């Protein structure tokens, strides 16, 4: 089913450039809800593989593709892997802890019999003495004092409570490339047989984690792209190598705030967006963007400001999690986010200039800069780029043009993947030397463009061949 045979139902000037990802969950587990999210402005839909069954996921993938086709808009499907389940295990009631107390943690321990608090991950194999260990979203902070016979002894730094299955963060611990679990591998194999566009890897620590997932995807003949979730201290330390290895970056601000310190997160958010622009890698800002809308129909002023700030910084995409997965107002949350994006983009008085952000000097970046500069100077209504792999569109998009970027490709997967890339509207058309011209004519016939409009096109001498963009044209319709 092709979702790009219909002309857009909004004028080019009304396109939002910053994209929206919504998460599917109990609140949106129906065809009508998924169609509603897409109509409201969602460009990507996230399936959280920490929850749900394969039967549910298969059904949701079909619904997304059907809704995408019905509305006439390509949509990216994102498979978010659970990663290592570093959580407390099961025990009865609440455990009260006090500052100065020593507690013991053991893999699958029986708390009632041994007094050792159970964990769902064998910490003893990974942690070292002196490392920090945070429990329950950082509410209980501890330090490892010793490891004996598979039991981790920690010293508690503050009063608090422990509840079963709450998360554990290890800001100082090197998991040694052991972040793709057996469950993740099964999920990747399942996802490769489905219509998945992106796989998001949790708790990335180094470039080797991305390489490992890429090899796994290759064994499954999957051409899904990889999203590196930046949520660990190690990822911050190895950030530039991760950026160069991955396809997309997600700033997962929840765990990142625990692993680092909350005041560091806004700085890291800006740094990740900076590197994304430098290397033409899309960025996603995630976690608590409109958190209050899980319960209420209106966002807080601080949330509106947070969304607007991410737009001004130049991120490609904003993500909603609980707001659309479990919230009472999932469609409204997307509508509000779209409204804030549109207003910010149309009225933004600030030009963000990142320090030390010299791009790599290569032919593609030079052509992209020339395309955007020329389009601005001739006051073009649109840039139309022919792209086989999506690389041309990514490079042009990373220049952050204010003019809509229309990508034409013969690959449906690429069109779907480009749907979460800044400022890009993608269309699937056959390989043709005149693909950009034919698409432009079609847009004119459908009154998206009009006689007298100026369009700048980027194409290659060899259509359908990756990396051959070498021609820029200015066309007056």
Helices and strands as residue ranges (DSSP letters): G 12-14, E 19-24, G 26-28, H 31-40, E 44-48, H 54-71, E 76-80, E 94-97, E 102-107, H 111-114, E 117-119, G 123-125, E 132-135, E 140-148, E 151-156, E 160-163, E 168-169, H 182-192, E 198-201, H 207-219, E 225-230, H 233-237, H 239-245, E 248-252, H 253-259, H 262-278, E 282-286, G 291-294, H 301-313, E 317-320, H 322-325, H 330-347, H 363-377, E 382-386, H 391-397, E 404-409, H 412-417, G 418-420, E 424-428, H 435-445, E 454-460, E 469-476
